[in-house]
Structures are given as C-alpha cells and as structure tokens.
Amino acid sequence: MNNLLEKAIDKKGILAKIATVSVTIIAIVNLINFYKNNIQKPKVEIIDTDNTKGVANLKINGRDFILRGDSSYLIEGDWGIRFGTSFDKTAKTNYNRIELLKRGMVYKIIS
C-alpha cells in the first residue's frame, strides 16, 4: 500500500513539472507576440512606385516586396500594407498613397 502511495506522489510531481514548463513556454510565446504586435514596427523603404498601374517596389524589414493593386498584404503580426485609393467621377480607382496598416486600419501614410 505504501508503495502505491509513493508512486502516486511521484507522478504528481512529474505532472507539476510538466505543467510548470508548459505554462512558462506559453508565457514566453505570448511575450514575443506582444512585442511583435505592439512595440516593434516594420521598417518600410519605398524603392519606386507607379501609381497609374498600382505597383510599388518596397523593401520591408530588409526583404524586397512588390505591392500590387487593391489588396492589403500582411507584413508580420498585426501589421499590413496597401495602396491608398481615391475615386474620380467615373468611379475609376486612383492609387495615390501607400498606407501602413495595423489590424486592418490605417496607422500611417508612408507616401
């Protein structure tokens, strides 16, 4: 009987260690996500743009990126990028700026 009790106590100790390690890993992952989404901002350099065609060559965090048309592109975490548009009387889309997005809303107008 004592032998069974000792084995149960040992198993509880192992479960407690596993729970502690898993909670620590989850906390570290959440801390990294918080940093990426709320503190770090992507670095965007404009190489060249063609607003009539809706194409821009960018460098985002050191990587080349081609921005095209009406789409919003996810950069990292909650950050995205897109062309800002305006409409004329004939309902034609005019691309006139590049916008940095955070959670789908305009955070900053880059150009």
C-alpha positions in Angstrom: 0.0 0.0 0.0 2.8 2.4 0.8 4.5 1.6 -2.5 1.3 2.7 -4.4 1.1 5.9 -2.4 4.8 6.8 -3.2 4.2 6.2 -6.9 1.2 8.5 -6.9 3.2 11.2 -5.2 6.0 10.9 -7.7 3.5 11.1 -10.6 2.0 14.2 -9.2 5.5 15.7 -9.0 6.1 14.9 -12.7 2.7 16.4 -13.7 3.5 19.6 -11.7 6.9 19.9 -13.5 5.2 19.4 -16.9 2.6 22.0 -16.1 5.2 24.5 -15.0 7.3 24.0 -18.1 4.2 24.3 -20.4 3.0 27.5 -18.6 6.5 29.0 -19.0 6.6 28.2 -22.7 3.1 29.8 -23.2 4.2 32.9 -21.3 7.3 33.3 -23.5 5.3 32.9 -26.7 2.8 35.5 -25.5 5.5 37.9 -24.6 7.1 37.5 -28.1 3.7 38.1 -29.8 3.0 41.2 -27.6 6.4 42.6 -28.7 5.8 41.9 -32.4 2.3 43.4 -32.3 2.6 46.4 -30.0 6.2 47.5 -29.7 8.1 46.6 -32.9 7.1 48.4 -36.1 8.1 47.2 -39.6 10.7 49.3 -41.5 9.3 50.2 -44.9 11.5 51.7 -47.7 10.0 52.8 -51.0 12.2 51.9 -53.9 9.9 53.1 -56.7 6.2 53.4 -57.3 3.9 53.5 -60.4 0.6 54.9 -59.1 -1.1 54.7 -62.5 -0.6 50.9 -62.7 -0.9 50.4 -58.9 2.5 48.7 -58.5 5.3 49.6 -56.0 8.6 48.1 -55.2 9.3 48.2 -51.5 11.9 46.9 -49.0 10.2 45.7 -45.8 12.5 44.7 -42.9 15.3 44.2 -45.4 13.3 42.0 -47.8 12.1 43.0 -51.3 8.4 43.2 -51.7 6.1 44.1 -54.6 2.9 45.9 -53.7 0.1 45.5 -56.2 -3.4 46.9 -56.6 -6.3 46.9 -54.2 -5.1 44.2 -51.9 -4.0 44.6 -48.3 -0.9 42.5 -47.6 0.1 41.1 -44.2 3.7 42.0 -43.3 4.1 40.5 -39.8 1.9 40.1 -36.7 -0.9 42.7 -36.9 0.9 44.9 -39.5 -0.1 45.2 -43.1 0.4 47.5 -46.1 -1.8 48.6 -49.1 -2.3 51.3 -51.7 -4.5 54.2 -50.6 -7.2 54.9 -53.1 -9.5 57.7 -54.2 -12.2 57.6 -56.8 -13.0 60.1 -59.5 -16.3 60.9 -61.1 -16.1 57.9 -63.5 -15.7 55.6 -60.5 -12.1 54.8 -61.6 -9.7 53.9 -58.8 -6.8 56.2 -58.4 -3.8 55.0 -56.3 -2.2 58.0 -54.7 -0.5 56.8 -51.5 0.9 53.8 -49.6 -0.6 53.1 -46.2 0.9 51.1 -43.3 -1.9 49.2 -41.5 -2.3 47.9 -38.0 -5.1 45.4 -37.5 -6.6 46.4 -40.9 -6.8 50.2 -40.1 -4.5 52.9 -41.4 -1.7 53.5 -38.9 0.5 55.8 -41.0 0.5 57.1 -44.6 4.0 56.4 -45.9 3.9 58.4 -49.2 
